[in-house]
Amino acid sequence: MKEMKTLLQECIEDDPERMKDFRQTHLGDLVENNIPNLRNMTAKELLGENYELRPPIISGLLCQGTYILAGSPKVGKSFLAAQIAINVSNGTPLWGHDVRKCGVAYFALEDSFARLQQRLCIMGKDEVFDNENLSLICDSKTLGDGFIEQIRLYLDLYPSTELVIIDTLQKIRGFDGDSYSYSKDYEIIKAIKNIADLMEITIILVHHTRKMKSDDCFDMISGTNGLLGCADGAFILAKEERTSDMAIFTASGRDIADSRLILRRNSKTLAWDFEREEEAHKPAHDEIIDKIVAFMQSRKLVQCTPTTLCEEAKLECSPLVVKKKLNIYKNILLHEHSIKFSSKKSNGDRLIILERVLDN
């Protein structure tokens, strides 16, 4: 095996013709020694693919993937986690953000069912008493002792579950949870992220921040940068004073805009109410898509060729490119702008169909 890898490396460093001869001669040896070919796509192939993405769980805040929700002990993280679970399972907007109703599994691993009963009774409105869309779990295995198998089985049994909240990450890390290294932290999140990506769901990991202050609040997440490096996004819940009922909620991620919200703790329900948005950085959108959105503002239905669309919407790209871009950004058009894209063939021409929909 070692000799095979050495020979392969020498061929790569030599010249393409020798590499070609090597592949033809030793392809059987490569397969036998379990050296798989790398899966690749050309840019043309990739941009022509049709990927279906699930809409966000919470518009602008929570998409498919793995997220960390961190804060200091007793700051109100568990109440926020429960609030998210209740709102998503009921389909109730959160802080002005639309919520897509789906099944939720809340792993409250530091609580008992008796305590959860009290919490839901205080936090929930009337609909929480008839909510069969929210499942509560108070015990599980650790990552090294069967947690992955447990959650896989659960998701198979309850396929409507699209949001999993694990409170806390430390509870599933196992006995070596206090042993930190970048690689270990990265592998921990990777194991959980693999489940989220494979099952196309969203997972929130409730975690702690450390006492050390930093100009970047995300540097305060307990552990190494391996946690945030692998996660798809993170939220920090922080108070300037422990006795204050005000908190700052900071969000950042691959598929969400960086934002900073000011929240106030509701003295009656103990949930977090929205006060104001202090800062937000909107993600960059393709200029072509922005022009199409503007073009559709005064229109309900458009059926035309890509060439006609380029002319009427004043798009500075070729008809072929606009069709491919519409296909790539169709999820954003539908879920953020209520514009449905499709295409059909009519009299030999390929027509683009853009329709404004009320319910997406």
Stockholm file with secondary structure:
# STOCKHOLM 1.0

chainA/1-360         MKEMKTLLQECIEDDPERMKDFRQTHLGDLVENNIPNLRNMTAKELLGENYELRPPIISGLLCQGTYILAGSPKVGKSFLAAQIAINVSNGTPLWGHDVRKCGVAYFALEDSFARLQQRLCIMGKDEVFDNENLSLICDSKTLGDGFIEQIRLYLDLYPSTELVIIDTLQKIRGFDGDSYSYSKDYEIIKAIKNIADLMEITIILVHHTRKMKSDDCFDMISGTNGLLGCADGAFILAKEERTSDMAIFTASGRDIADSRLILRRNSKTLAWDFEREEEAHKPAHDEIIDKIVAFMQSRKLVQCTPTTLCEEAKLECSPLVVKKKLNIYKNILLHEHSIKFSSKKSNGDRLIILERVLDN
#=GR chainA/1-360 SS CHHHHHHHHHHHHHCHHHHHHHHHHHHHHHHHTTCCCCCCCCHHHHHTCCCCCCCCSBTTTBCSEEEEEEECTTSSHHHHHHHHHHHHHHTCCBTTBCBCCCEEEEEETTSCHHHHHHHHHHHCCGGGGGCCSEEEECCCCCGGGTHHHHHHHHHHHCTTEEEEEEECHHHHHCTTTTCCCHHHHHHHHHHHHHHHHHHTCEEEEEEEBCSCCCSSGGGGBSSCTHHHHHSSEEEEEECSSTTCSEEEEEEEESSSCEEEEEEEECTTTCCEEEEEEEEEECCCCCHHHHHHHHHTTTCSEEEECHHHHHHHTTCCSCHHHHHHHHHHTHHHHHHHHCEEEEEEEETTEEEEEEEECSCC
#=GC SS_cons         CHHHHHHHHHHHHHCHHHHHHHHHHHHHHHHHTTCCCCCCCCHHHHHTCCCCCCCCSBTTTBCSEEEEEEECTTSSHHHHHHHHHHHHHHTCCBTTBCBCCCEEEEEETTSCHHHHHHHHHHHCCGGGGGCCSEEEECCCCCGGGTHHHHHHHHHHHCTTEEEEEEECHHHHHCTTTTCCCHHHHHHHHHHHHHHHHHHTCEEEEEEEBCSCCCSSGGGGBSSCTHHHHHSSEEEEEECSSTTCSEEEEEEEESSSCEEEEEEEECTTTCCEEEEEEEEEECCCCCHHHHHHHHHTTTCSEEEECHHHHHHHTTCCSCHHHHHHHHHHTHHHHHHHHCEEEEEEEETTEEEEEEEECSCC
//
